[in-house]
Amino acid sequence: MTPKVKGSHPWALILCNASDQDAPGWPGLDYFNAFIAEPGGNGLYTWWQQVSGGNLDLAGSKVFGWYRAIADTETPKLSRLAARPRREQS
């Protein structure tokens, strides 16, 4: 079986916390950087290398954050939008 995806496929990991809480003190950005972007660790980089037979890696992945997620009560929730039936187009 020939893999369809090869090479480096960097990810962007965005860390968010609730607007009414401070960003957690642990784990820090170093932990998440090691988890996603360091070869030889026990994280996603290594997992993708193993399951792809060495054909895929996450080189160049970056971690951003912490960002405060702000609740907006004026914006309809996706679950409400998804529950509405679609109108037939005429």
PDB file of N, CA, C and O in Angstrom:
ATOM      1  N   MET A   1       0.842  -1.175   0.000  1.00  0.00           N
ATOM      2  CA  MET A   1       0.000   0.000   0.000  1.00  0.00           C
ATOM      3  C   MET A   1       0.889   1.242   0.000  1.00  0.00           C
ATOM      4  O   MET A   1       1.740   1.397   0.876  1.00  0.00           O
ATOM      5  N   THR A   2       0.700   2.104  -0.954  1.00  0.00           N
ATOM      6  CA  THR A   2       1.478   3.324  -1.062  1.00  0.00           C
ATOM      7  C   THR A   2       0.773   4.460  -0.330  1.00  0.00           C
ATOM      8  O   THR A   2      -0.402   4.721  -0.589  1.00  0.00           O
ATOM      9  N   PRO A   3       1.477   5.149   0.591  1.00  0.00           N
ATOM     10  CA  PRO A   3       0.829   6.261   1.288  1.00  0.00           C
ATOM     11  C   PRO A   3       0.528   7.404   0.333  1.00  0.00           C
ATOM     12  O   PRO A   3       1.318   7.704  -0.562  1.00  0.00           O
ATOM     13  N   LYS A   4      -0.616   8.035   0.530  1.00  0.00           N
ATOM     14  CA  LYS A   4      -1.019   9.143  -0.326  1.00  0.00           C
ATOM     15  C   LYS A   4      -0.463  10.467   0.163  1.00  0.00           C
ATOM     16  O   LYS A   4      -0.388  11.430  -0.601  1.00  0.00           O
ATOM     17  N   VAL A   5      -0.073  10.524   1.431  1.00  0.00           N
ATOM     18  CA  VAL A   5       0.439  11.750   2.017  1.00  0.00           C
ATOM     19  C   VAL A   5       1.865  11.510   2.475  1.00  0.00           C
ATOM     20  O   VAL A   5       2.142  10.541   3.182  1.00  0.00           O
ATOM     21  N   LYS A   6       2.765  12.387   2.076  1.00  0.00           N
ATOM     22  CA  LYS A   6       4.168  12.261   2.461  1.00  0.00           C
ATOM     23  C   LYS A   6       4.708  13.624   2.841  1.00  0.00           C
ATOM     24  O   LYS A   6       4.168  14.657   2.446  1.00  0.00           O
ATOM     25  N   GLY A   7       5.788  13.611   3.615  1.00  0.00           N
ATOM     26  CA  GLY A   7       6.500  14.838   3.919  1.00  0.00           C
ATOM     27  C   GLY A   7       6.018  15.522   5.184  1.00  0.00           C
ATOM     28  O   GLY A   7       5.374  14.928   6.048  1.00  0.00           O
ATOM     29  N   SER A   8       6.357  16.784   5.248  1.00  0.00           N
ATOM     30  CA  SER A   8       6.052  17.582   6.433  1.00  0.00           C
ATOM     31  C   SER A   8       4.695  18.257   6.303  1.00  0.00           C
ATOM     32  O   SER A   8       4.387  18.877   5.285  1.00  0.00           O
ATOM     33  N   HIS A   9       3.899  18.129   7.343  1.00  0.00           N
ATOM     34  CA  HIS A   9       2.570  18.740   7.392  1.00  0.00           C
ATOM     35  C   HIS A   9       2.412  19.445   8.734  1.00  0.00           C
ATOM     36  O   HIS A   9       1.875  18.869   9.681  1.00  0.00           O
ATOM     37  N   PRO A  10       2.882  20.698   8.819  1.00  0.00           N
ATOM     38  CA  PRO A  10       2.845  21.392  10.098  1.00  0.00           C
ATOM     39  C   PRO A  10       1.427  21.710  10.561  1.00  0.00           C
ATOM     40  O   PRO A  10       0.530  21.976   9.760  1.00  0.00           O
ATOM     41  N   TRP A  11       1.257  21.673  11.869  1.00  0.00           N
ATOM     42  CA  TRP A  11      -0.015  21.991  12.499  1.00  0.00           C
ATOM     43  C   TRP A  11       0.151  23.283  13.278  1.00  0.00           C
ATOM     44  O   TRP A  11       1.260  23.654  13.663  1.00  0.00           O
ATOM     45  N   ALA A  12      -0.951  23.955  13.503  1.00  0.00           N
ATOM     46  CA  ALA A  12      -1.005  25.104  14.411  1.00  0.00           C
ATOM     47  C   ALA A  12      -1.922  24.704  15.559  1.00  0.00           C
ATOM     48  O   ALA A  12      -3.094  24.391  15.349  1.00  0.00           O
ATOM     49  N   LEU A  13      -1.388  24.716  16.757  1.00  0.00           N
ATOM     50  CA  LEU A  13      -2.161  24.398  17.950  1.00  0.00           C
ATOM     51  C   LEU A  13      -2.435  25.709  18.668  1.00  0.00           C
ATOM     52  O   LEU A  13      -1.505  26.408  19.069  1.00  0.00           O
ATOM     53  N   ILE A  14      -3.708  26.043  18.832  1.00  0.00           N
ATOM     54  CA  ILE A  14      -4.100  27.292  19.474  1.00  0.00           C
ATOM     55  C   ILE A  14      -4.681  26.962  20.845  1.00  0.00           C
ATOM     56  O   ILE A  14      -5.702  26.283  20.956  1.00  0.00           O
ATOM     57  N   LEU A  15      -4.020  27.449  21.876  1.00  0.00           N
ATOM     58  CA  LEU A  15      -4.444  27.200  23.250  1.00  0.00           C
ATOM     59  C   LEU A  15      -5.389  28.307  23.700  1.00  0.00           C
ATOM     60  O   LEU A  15      -5.067  29.492  23.604  1.00  0.00           O
ATOM     61  N   CYS A  16      -6.553  27.909  24.190  1.00  0.00           N
ATOM     62  CA  CYS A  16      -7.561  28.875  24.636  1.00  0.00           C
ATOM     63  C   CYS A  16      -8.028  28.535  26.040  1.00  0.00           C
ATOM     64  O   CYS A  16      -8.025  27.375  26.451  1.00  0.00           O
ATOM     65  N   ASN A  17      -8.429  29.565  26.763  1.00  0.00           N
ATOM     66  CA  ASN A  17      -9.035  29.360  28.072  1.00  0.00           C
ATOM     67  C   ASN A  17     -10.315  30.191  28.147  1.00  0.00           C
ATOM     68  O   ASN A  17     -10.482  31.165  27.412  1.00  0.00           O
ATOM     69  N   ALA A  18     -11.209  29.794  29.040  1.00  0.00           N
ATOM     70  CA  ALA A  18     -12.488  30.493  29.194  1.00  0.00           C
ATOM     71  C   ALA A  18     -12.243  31.927  29.652  1.00  0.00           C
ATOM     72  O   ALA A  18     -11.294  32.202  30.387  1.00  0.00           O
ATOM     73  N   SER A  19     -13.107  32.835  29.209  1.00  0.00           N
ATOM     74  CA  SER A  19     -12.915  34.254  29.505  1.00  0.00           C
ATOM     75  C   SER A  19     -13.034  34.571  30.987  1.00  0.00           C
ATOM     76  O   SER A  19     -12.528  35.600  31.434  1.00  0.00           O
ATOM     77  N   ASP A  20     -13.682  33.721  31.752  1.00  0.00           N
ATOM     78  CA  ASP A  20     -13.830  33.985  33.178  1.00  0.00           C
ATOM     79  C   ASP A  20     -12.763  33.284  34.023  1.00  0.00           C
ATOM     80  O   ASP A  20     -12.873  33.239  35.249  1.00  0.00           O
ATOM     81  N   GLN A  21     -11.737  32.738  33.376  1.00  0.00           N
ATOM     82  CA  GLN A  21     -10.668  32.045  34.086  1.00  0.00           C
ATOM     83  C   GLN A  21      -9.314  32.484  33.547  1.00  0.00           C
ATOM     84  O   GLN A  21      -9.183  32.866  32.384  1.00  0.00           O
ATOM     85  N   ASP A  22      -8.313  32.421  34.415  1.00  0.00           N
ATOM     86  CA  ASP A  22      -6.946  32.705  33.988  1.00  0.00           C
ATOM     87  C   ASP A  22      -6.395  31.516  33.222  1.00  0.00           C
ATOM     88  O   ASP A  22      -6.874  30.391  33.372  1.00  0.00           O
ATOM     89  N   ALA A  23      -5.386  31.771  32.398  1.00  0.00           N
ATOM     90  CA  ALA A  23      -4.715  30.672  31.697  1.00  0.00           C
ATOM     91  C   ALA A  23      -4.063  29.768  32.735  1.00  0.00           C
ATOM     92  O   ALA A  23      -3.531  30.257  33.732  1.00  0.00           O
ATOM     93  N   PRO A  24      -4.097  28.463  32.517  1.00  0.00           N
ATOM     94  CA  PRO A  24      -3.491  27.557  33.497  1.00  0.00           C
ATOM     95  C   PRO A  24      -1.982  27.758  33.589  1.00  0.00           C
ATOM     96  O   PRO A  24      -1.326  28.060  32.593  1.00  0.00           O
ATOM     97  N   GLY A  25      -1.446  27.590  34.774  1.00  0.00           N
ATOM     98  CA  GLY A  25      -0.001  27.705  34.970  1.00  0.00           C
ATOM     99  C   GLY A  25       0.749  26.489  34.453  1.00  0.00           C
ATOM    100  O   GLY A  25       1.926  26.575  34.103  1.00  0.00           O
ATOM    101  N   TRP A  26       0.068  25.368  34.408  1.00  0.00           N
ATOM    102  CA  TRP A  26       0.638  24.137  33.889  1.00  0.00           C
ATOM    103  C   TRP A  26      -0.419  23.412  33.080  1.00  0.00           C
ATOM    104  O   TRP A  26      -1.582  23.475  33.477  1.00  0.00           O
ATOM    105  N   PRO A  27      -0.139  22.762  32.034  1.00  0.00           N
ATOM    106  CA  PRO A  27       1.146  22.697  31.361  1.00  0.00           C
ATOM    107  C   PRO A  27       1.421  23.972  30.576  1.00  0.00           C
ATOM    108  O   PRO A  27       0.500  24.643  30.112  1.00  0.00           O
ATOM    109  N   GLY A  28       2.681  24.288  30.437  1.00  0.00           N
ATOM    110  CA  GLY A  28       3.092  25.491  29.724  1.00  0.00           C
ATOM    111  C   GLY A  28       3.272  25.256  28.234  1.00  0.00           C
ATOM    112  O   GLY A  28       3.058  24.148  27.742  1.00  0.00           O
ATOM    113  N   LEU A  29       3.664  26.294  27.521  1.00  0.00           N
ATOM    114  CA  LEU A  29       3.862  26.201  26.066  1.00  0.00           C
ATOM    115  C   LEU A  29       4.931  25.173  25.698  1.00  0.00           C
ATOM    116  O   LEU A  29       4.819  24.501  24.673  1.00  0.00           O
ATOM    117  N   ASP A  30       5.968  25.048  26.531  1.00  0.00           N
ATOM    118  CA  ASP A  30       7.024  24.069  26.243  1.00  0.00           C
ATOM    119  C   ASP A  30       6.470  22.647  26.184  1.00  0.00           C
ATOM    120  O   ASP A  30       6.884  21.845  25.347  1.00  0.00           O
ATOM    121  N   TYR A  31       5.543  22.349  27.066  1.00  0.00           N
ATOM    122  CA  TYR A  31       4.919  21.020  27.079  1.00  0.00           C
ATOM    123  C   TYR A  31       4.200  20.762  25.751  1.00  0.00           C
ATOM    124  O   TYR A  31       4.371  19.705  25.145  1.00  0.00           O
ATOM    125  N   PHE A  32       3.404  21.721  25.307  1.00  0.00           N
ATOM    126  CA  PHE A  32       2.640  21.537  24.070  1.00  0.00           C
ATOM    127  C   PHE A  32       3.549  21.530  22.849  1.00  0.00           C
ATOM    128  O   PHE A  32       3.298  20.783  21.903  1.00  0.00           O
ATOM    129  N   ASN A  33       4.604  22.349  22.850  1.00  0.00           N
ATOM    130  CA  ASN A  33       5.575  22.312  21.747  1.00  0.00           C
ATOM    131  C   ASN A  33       6.218  20.938  21.646  1.00  0.00           C
ATOM    132  O   ASN A  33       6.360  20.397  20.549  1.00  0.00           O
ATOM    133  N   ALA A  34       6.609  20.370  22.781  1.00  0.00           N
ATOM    134  CA  ALA A  34       7.213  19.038  22.774  1.00  0.00           C
ATOM    135  C   ALA A  34       6.205  17.999  22.308  1.00  0.00           C
ATOM    136  O   ALA A  34       6.563  17.078  21.574  1.00  0.00           O
ATOM    137  N   PHE A  35       4.965  18.132  22.719  1.00  0.00           N
ATOM    138  CA  PHE A  35       3.923  17.162  22.375  1.00  0.00           C
ATOM    139  C   PHE A  35       3.637  17.130  20.879  1.00  0.00           C
ATOM    140  O   PHE A  35       3.420  16.061  20.307  1.00  0.00           O
ATOM    141  N   ILE A  36       3.636  18.295  20.247  1.00  0.00           N
ATOM    142  CA  ILE A  36       3.224  18.352  18.841  1.00  0.00           C
ATOM    143  C   ILE A  36       4.400  18.363  17.869  1.00  0.00           C
ATOM    144  O   ILE A  36       4.282  17.822  16.770  1.00  0.00           O
ATOM    145  N   ALA A  37       5.532  18.964  18.239  1.00  0.00           N
ATOM    146  CA  ALA A  37       6.533  19.257  17.226  1.00  0.00           C
ATOM    147  C   ALA A  37       7.910  18.650  17.434  1.00  0.00           C
ATOM    148  O   ALA A  37       8.791  18.868  16.602  1.00  0.00           O
ATOM    149  N   GLU A  38       8.137  17.897  18.506  1.00  0.00           N
ATOM    150  CA  GLU A  38       9.473  17.354  18.730  1.00  0.00           C
ATOM    151  C   GLU A  38       9.563  15.887  18.339  1.00  0.00           C
ATOM    152  O   GLU A  38       8.817  15.058  18.859  1.00  0.00           O
ATOM    153  N   PRO A  39      10.478  15.562  17.422  1.00  0.00           N
ATOM    154  CA  PRO A  39      10.672  14.158  17.074  1.00  0.00           C
ATOM    155  C   PRO A  39      11.292  13.400  18.241  1.00  0.00           C
ATOM    156  O   PRO A  39      12.054  13.961  19.028  1.00  0.00           O
ATOM    157  N   GLY A  40      10.957  12.126  18.341  1.00  0.00           N
ATOM    158  CA  GLY A  40      11.542  11.281  19.371  1.00  0.00           C
ATOM    159  C   GLY A  40      10.841  11.328  20.711  1.00  0.00           C
ATOM    160  O   GLY A  40      11.202  10.581  21.620  1.00  0.00           O
ATOM    161  N   GLY A  41       9.852  12.187  20.855  1.00  0.00           N
ATOM    162  CA  GLY A  41       9.099  12.241  22.104  1.00  0.00           C
ATOM    163  C   GLY A  41       7.935  11.268  22.050  1.00  0.00           C
ATOM    164  O   GLY A  41       7.864  10.419  21.161  1.00  0.00           O
ATOM    165  N   ASN A  42       7.052  11.391  22.975  1.00  0.00           N
ATOM    166  CA  ASN A  42       5.868  10.528  22.989  1.00  0.00           C
ATOM    167  C   ASN A  42       4.624  11.293  22.578  1.00  0.00           C
ATOM    168  O   ASN A  42       3.541  11.047  23.108  1.00  0.00           O
ATOM    169  N   GLY A  43       4.767  12.212  21.648  1.00  0.00           N
ATOM    170  CA  GLY A  43       3.649  13.054  21.249  1.00  0.00           C
ATOM    171  C   GLY A  43       3.144  12.769  19.844  1.00  0.00           C
ATOM    172  O   GLY A  43       3.393  11.708  19.272  1.00  0.00           O
ATOM    173  N   LEU A  44       2.436  13.738  19.312  1.00  0.00           N
ATOM    174  CA  LEU A  44       1.820  13.599  17.987  1.00  0.00           C
ATOM    175  C   LEU A  44       2.840  13.450  16.864  1.00  0.00           C
ATOM    176  O   LEU A  44       2.613  12.695  15.918  1.00  0.00           O
ATOM    177  N   TYR A  45       3.961  14.162  16.958  1.00  0.00           N
ATOM    178  CA  TYR A  45       4.996  14.049  15.929  1.00  0.00           C
ATOM    179  C   TYR A  45       5.408  12.580  15.775  1.00  0.00           C
ATOM    180  O   TYR A  45       5.424  12.038  14.670  1.00  0.00           O
ATOM    181  N   THR A  46       5.736  11.961  16.894  1.00  0.00           N
ATOM    182  CA  THR A  46       6.177  10.559  16.872  1.00  0.00           C
ATOM    183  C   THR A  46       5.061   9.629  16.420  1.00  0.00           C
ATOM    184  O   THR A  46       5.293   8.691  15.657  1.00  0.00           O
ATOM    185  N   TRP A  47       3.847   9.894  16.894  1.00  0.00           N
ATOM    186  CA  TRP A  47       2.717   9.045  16.513  1.00  0.00           C
ATOM    187  C   TRP A  47       2.508   9.061  15.004  1.00  0.00           C
ATOM    188  O   TRP A  47       2.355   8.003  14.394  1.00  0.00           O
ATOM    189  N   TRP A  48       2.499  10.248  14.390  1.00  0.00           N
ATOM    190  CA  TRP A  48       2.314  10.332  12.934  1.00  0.00           C
ATOM    191  C   TRP A  48       3.467   9.658  12.188  1.00  0.00           C
ATOM    192  O   TRP A  48       3.248   9.012  11.163  1.00  0.00           O
ATOM    193  N   GLN A  49       4.673   9.803  12.689  1.00  0.00           N
ATOM    194  CA  GLN A  49       5.821   9.120  12.079  1.00  0.00           C
ATOM    195  C   GLN A  49       5.607   7.606  12.089  1.00  0.00           C
ATOM    196  O   GLN A  49       5.853   6.938  11.085  1.00  0.00           O
ATOM    197  N   GLN A  50       5.150   7.063  13.219  1.00  0.00           N
ATOM    198  CA  GLN A  50       4.963   5.623  13.357  1.00  0.00           C
ATOM    199  C   GLN A  50       3.826   5.109  12.498  1.00  0.00           C
ATOM    200  O   GLN A  50       3.996   4.112  11.797  1.00  0.00           O
ATOM    201  N   VAL A  51       2.670   5.759  12.530  1.00  0.00           N
ATOM    202  CA  VAL A  51       1.526   5.235  11.780  1.00  0.00           C
ATOM    203  C   VAL A  51       1.687   5.426  10.278  1.00  0.00           C
ATOM    204  O   VAL A  51       1.037   4.733   9.495  1.00  0.00           O
ATOM    205  N   SER A  52       2.547   6.360   9.862  1.00  0.00           N
ATOM    206  CA  SER A  52       2.756   6.576   8.419  1.00  0.00           C
ATOM    207  C   SER A  52       3.970   5.820   7.891  1.00  0.00           C
ATOM    208  O   SER A  52       4.324   5.954   6.720  1.00  0.00           O
ATOM    209  N   GLY A  53       4.602   5.034   8.742  1.00  0.00           N
ATOM    210  CA  GLY A  53       5.792   4.317   8.302  1.00  0.00           C
ATOM    211  C   GLY A  53       6.943   5.250   7.998  1.00  0.00           C
ATOM    212  O   GLY A  53       7.781   4.945   7.150  1.00  0.00           O
ATOM    213  N   GLY A  54       6.997   6.391   8.682  1.00  0.00           N
ATOM    214  CA  GLY A  54       8.072   7.361   8.476  1.00  0.00           C
ATOM    215  C   GLY A  54       7.849   8.307   7.318  1.00  0.00           C
ATOM    216  O   GLY A  54       8.747   9.080   6.985  1.00  0.00           O
ATOM    217  N   ASN A  55       6.679   8.277   6.688  1.00  0.00           N
ATOM    218  CA  ASN A  55       6.409   9.114   5.527  1.00  0.00           C
ATOM    219  C   ASN A  55       5.842  10.488   5.864  1.00  0.00           C
ATOM    220  O   ASN A  55       5.842  11.383   5.018  1.00  0.00           O
ATOM    221  N   LEU A  56       5.365  10.660   7.077  1.00  0.00           N
ATOM    222  CA  LEU A  56       4.689  11.900   7.443  1.00  0.00           C
ATOM    223  C   LEU A  56       5.260  12.421   8.748  1.00  0.00           C
ATOM    224  O   LEU A  56       5.512  11.647   9.671  1.00  0.00           O
ATOM    225  N   ASP A  57       5.468  13.739   8.832  1.00  0.00           N
ATOM    226  CA  ASP A  57       5.898  14.327  10.097  1.00  0.00           C
ATOM    227  C   ASP A  57       5.231  15.687  10.281  1.00  0.00           C
ATOM    228  O   ASP A  57       4.616  16.223   9.359  1.00  0.00           O
ATOM    229  N   LEU A  58       5.363  16.226  11.470  1.00  0.00           N
ATOM    230  CA  LEU A  58       4.744  17.507  11.809  1.00  0.00           C
ATOM    231  C   LEU A  58       5.783  18.610  11.960  1.00  0.00           C
ATOM    232  O   LEU A  58       5.566  19.565  12.706  1.00  0.00           O
ATOM    233  N   ALA A  59       6.906  18.490  11.261  1.00  0.00           N
ATOM    234  CA  ALA A  59       7.965  19.502  11.336  1.00  0.00           C
ATOM    235  C   ALA A  59       7.413  20.870  10.980  1.00  0.00           C
ATOM    236  O   ALA A  59       6.656  21.018  10.021  1.00  0.00           O
ATOM    237  N   GLY A  60       7.798  21.861  11.757  1.00  0.00           N
ATOM    238  CA  GLY A  60       7.341  23.220  11.524  1.00  0.00           C
ATOM    239  C   GLY A  60       6.065  23.569  12.272  1.00  0.00           C
ATOM    240  O   GLY A  60       5.580  24.695  12.167  1.00  0.00           O
ATOM    241  N   SER A  61       5.513  22.626  13.024  1.00  0.00           N
ATOM    242  CA  SER A  61       4.300  22.908  13.797  1.00  0.00           C
ATOM    243  C   SER A  61       4.595  23.946  14.864  1.00  0.00           C
ATOM    244  O   SER A  61       5.708  24.017  15.386  1.00  0.00           O
ATOM    245  N   LYS A  62       3.577  24.761  15.187  1.00  0.00           N
ATOM    246  CA  LYS A  62       3.751  25.821  16.180  1.00  0.00           C
ATOM    247  C   LYS A  62       2.582  25.839  17.139  1.00  0.00           C
ATOM    248  O   LYS A  62       1.462  25.460  16.796  1.00  0.00           O
ATOM    249  N   VAL A  63       2.866  26.286  18.344  1.00  0.00           N
ATOM    250  CA  VAL A  63       1.848  26.427  19.382  1.00  0.00           C
ATOM    251  C   VAL A  63       1.656  27.911  19.651  1.00  0.00           C
ATOM    252  O   VAL A  63       2.629  28.648  19.809  1.00  0.00           O
ATOM    253  N   PHE A  64       0.409  28.349  19.703  1.00  0.00           N
ATOM    254  CA  PHE A  64       0.067  29.745  19.965  1.00  0.00           C
ATOM    255  C   PHE A  64      -0.846  29.811  21.181  1.00  0.00           C
ATOM    256  O   PHE A  64      -1.693  28.936  21.364  1.00  0.00           O
ATOM    257  N   GLY A  65      -0.691  30.813  21.995  1.00  0.00           N
ATOM    258  CA  GLY A  65      -1.599  30.964  23.137  1.00  0.00           C
ATOM    259  C   GLY A  65      -0.858  31.482  24.338  1.00  0.00           C
ATOM    260  O   GLY A  65       0.329  31.799  24.268  1.00  0.00           O
ATOM    261  N   TRP A  66      -1.513  31.559  25.356  1.00  0.00           N
ATOM    262  CA  TRP A  66      -2.917  31.305  25.659  1.00  0.00           C
ATOM    263  C   TRP A  66      -3.771  32.489  25.206  1.00  0.00           C
ATOM    264  O   TRP A  66      -3.391  33.646  25.384  1.00  0.00           O
ATOM    265  N   TYR A  67      -4.934  32.182  24.616  1.00  0.00           N
ATOM    266  CA  TYR A  67      -5.886  33.200  24.202  1.00  0.00           C
ATOM    267  C   TYR A  67      -7.164  33.034  25.009  1.00  0.00           C
ATOM    268  O   TYR A  67      -7.593  31.920  25.307  1.00  0.00           O
ATOM    269  N   ARG A  68      -7.749  34.147  25.348  1.00  0.00           N
ATOM    270  CA  ARG A  68      -8.975  34.133  26.136  1.00  0.00           C
ATOM    271  C   ARG A  68     -10.165  34.008  25.187  1.00  0.00           C
ATOM    272  O   ARG A  68     -10.361  34.856  24.317  1.00  0.00           O
ATOM    273  N   ALA A  69     -10.952  32.955  25.355  1.00  0.00           N
ATOM    274  CA  ALA A  69     -12.157  32.744  24.543  1.00  0.00           C
ATOM    275  C   ALA A  69     -13.288  33.556  25.169  1.00  0.00           C
ATOM    276  O   ALA A  69     -13.625  33.361  26.337  1.00  0.00           O
ATOM    277  N   ILE A  70     -13.863  34.449  24.403  1.00  0.00           N
ATOM    278  CA  ILE A  70     -14.905  35.326  24.918  1.00  0.00           C
ATOM    279  C   ILE A  70     -16.268  34.806  24.476  1.00  0.00           C
ATOM    280  O   ILE A  70     -16.500  34.563  23.292  1.00  0.00           O
ATOM    281  N   ALA A  71     -17.154  34.641  25.434  1.00  0.00           N
ATOM    282  CA  ALA A  71     -18.512  34.195  25.126  1.00  0.00           C
ATOM    283  C   ALA A  71     -19.296  35.365  24.549  1.00  0.00           C
ATOM    284  O   ALA A  71     -19.274  36.468  25.095  1.00  0.00           O
ATOM    285  N   ASP A  72     -19.975  35.122  23.462  1.00  0.00           N
ATOM    286  CA  ASP A  72     -20.786  36.145  22.799  1.00  0.00           C
ATOM    287  C   ASP A  72     -22.226  35.653  22.790  1.00  0.00           C
ATOM    288  O   ASP A  72     -22.584  34.783  21.996  1.00  0.00           O
ATOM    289  N   THR A  73     -23.040  36.203  23.661  1.00  0.00           N
ATOM    290  CA  THR A  73     -24.422  35.733  23.771  1.00  0.00           C
ATOM    291  C   THR A  73     -25.295  36.211  22.617  1.00  0.00           C
ATOM    292  O   THR A  73     -26.418  35.734  22.454  1.00  0.00           O
ATOM    293  N   GLU A  74     -24.796  37.139  21.822  1.00  0.00           N
ATOM    294  CA  GLU A  74     -25.565  37.639  20.683  1.00  0.00           C
ATOM    295  C   GLU A  74     -25.438  36.744  19.451  1.00  0.00           C
ATOM    296  O   GLU A  74     -26.275  36.809  18.551  1.00  0.00           O
ATOM    297  N   THR A  75     -24.403  35.914  19.406  1.00  0.00           N
ATOM    298  CA  THR A  75     -24.171  35.057  18.251  1.00  0.00           C
ATOM    299  C   THR A  75     -24.922  33.741  18.438  1.00  0.00           C
ATOM    300  O   THR A  75     -24.768  33.092  19.472  1.00  0.00           O
ATOM    301  N   PRO A  76     -25.733  33.335  17.457  1.00  0.00           N
ATOM    302  CA  PRO A  76     -26.448  32.053  17.589  1.00  0.00           C
ATOM    303  C   PRO A  76     -25.470  30.899  17.729  1.00  0.00           C
ATOM    304  O   PRO A  76     -24.410  30.891  17.103  1.00  0.00           O
ATOM    305  N   LYS A  77     -25.823  29.952  18.531  1.00  0.00           N
ATOM    306  CA  LYS A  77     -24.980  28.776  18.722  1.00  0.00           C
ATOM    307  C   LYS A  77     -25.100  27.850  17.510  1.00  0.00           C
ATOM    308  O   LYS A  77     -26.169  27.724  16.912  1.00  0.00           O
ATOM    309  N   LEU A  78     -23.996  27.213  17.165  1.00  0.00           N
ATOM    310  CA  LEU A  78     -23.973  26.313  16.015  1.00  0.00           C
ATOM    311  C   LEU A  78     -24.999  25.203  16.169  1.00  0.00           C
ATOM    312  O   LEU A  78     -25.637  24.810  15.192  1.00  0.00           O
ATOM    313  N   SER A  79     -25.168  24.688  17.393  1.00  0.00           N
ATOM    314  CA  SER A  79     -26.122  23.597  17.591  1.00  0.00           C
ATOM    315  C   SER A  79     -27.540  24.050  17.241  1.00  0.00           C
ATOM    316  O   SER A  79     -28.330  23.264  16.719  1.00  0.00           O
ATOM    317  N   ARG A  80     -27.864  25.313  17.524  1.00  0.00           N
ATOM    318  CA  ARG A  80     -29.187  25.818  17.150  1.00  0.00           C
ATOM    319  C   ARG A  80     -29.321  25.935  15.637  1.00  0.00           C
ATOM    320  O   ARG A  80     -30.364  25.618  15.064  1.00  0.00           O
ATOM    321  N   LEU A  81     -28.252  26.393  15.004  1.00  0.00           N
ATOM    322  CA  LEU A  81     -28.297  26.532  13.545  1.00  0.00           C
ATOM    323  C   LEU A  81     -28.396  25.170  12.874  1.00  0.00           C
ATOM    324  O   LEU A  81     -29.133  25.002  11.902  1.00  0.00           O
ATOM    325  N   ALA A  82     -27.654  24.200  13.393  1.00  0.00           N
ATOM    326  CA  ALA A  82     -27.644  22.869  12.789  1.00  0.00           C
ATOM    327  C   ALA A  82     -28.990  22.173  12.966  1.00  0.00           C
ATOM    328  O   ALA A  82     -29.355  21.314  12.164  1.00  0.00           O
ATOM    329  N   ALA A  83     -29.727  22.539  14.011  1.00  0.00           N
ATOM    330  CA  ALA A  83     -31.002  21.873  14.284  1.00  0.00           C
ATOM    331  C   ALA A  83     -32.125  22.382  13.390  1.00  0.00           C
ATOM    332  O   ALA A  83     -33.165  21.735  13.273  1.00  0.00           O
ATOM    333  N   ARG A  84     -31.924  23.529  12.764  1.00  0.00           N
ATOM    334  CA  ARG A  84     -32.970  24.075  11.899  1.00  0.00           C
ATOM    335  C   ARG A  84     -33.010  23.329  10.571  1.00  0.00           C
ATOM    336  O   ARG A  84     -31.969  23.096   9.958  1.00  0.00           O
ATOM    337  N   PRO A  85     -34.197  22.958  10.128  1.00  0.00           N
ATOM    338  CA  PRO A  85     -34.280  22.295   8.812  1.00  0.00           C
ATOM    339  C   PRO A  85     -33.967  23.277   7.691  1.00  0.00           C
ATOM    340  O   PRO A  85     -34.272  24.465   7.793  1.00  0.00           O
ATOM    341  N   ARG A  86     -33.374  22.787   6.651  1.00  0.00           N
ATOM    342  CA  ARG A  86     -33.080  23.635   5.495  1.00  0.00           C
ATOM    343  C   ARG A  86     -34.330  23.811   4.652  1.00  0.00           C
ATOM    344  O   ARG A  86     -35.135  22.892   4.503  1.00  0.00           O
ATOM    345  N   ARG A  87     -34.473  24.995   4.113  1.00  0.00           N
ATOM    346  CA  ARG A  87     -35.584  25.250   3.203  1.00  0.00           C
ATOM    347  C   ARG A  87     -35.256  24.718   1.825  1.00  0.00           C
ATOM    348  O   ARG A  87     -34.122  24.806   1.354  1.00  0.00           O
ATOM    349  N   GLU A  88     -36.250  24.177   1.205  1.00  0.00           N
ATOM    350  CA  GLU A  88     -36.077  23.713  -0.181  1.00  0.00           C
ATOM    351  C   GLU A  88     -35.959  24.921  -1.093  1.00  0.00           C
ATOM    352  O   GLU A  88     -36.710  25.884  -0.939  1.00  0.00           O
ATOM    353  N   GLN A  89     -35.050  24.889  -2.018  1.00  0.00           N
ATOM    354  CA  GLN A  89     -34.899  25.976  -2.976  1.00  0.00           C
ATOM    355  C   GLN A  89     -35.849  25.743  -4.133  1.00  0.00           C
ATOM    356  O   GLN A  89     -35.952  24.637  -4.663  1.00  0.00           O
ATOM    357  N   SER A  90     -36.543  26.807  -4.515  1.00  0.00           N
ATOM    358  CA  SER A  90     -37.477  26.640  -5.633  1.00  0.00           C
ATOM    359  C   SER A  90     -36.930  27.171  -6.905  1.00  0.00           C
ATOM    360  O   SER A  90     -37.596  27.104  -7.938  1.00  0.00           O
TER     361      SER A  90
END
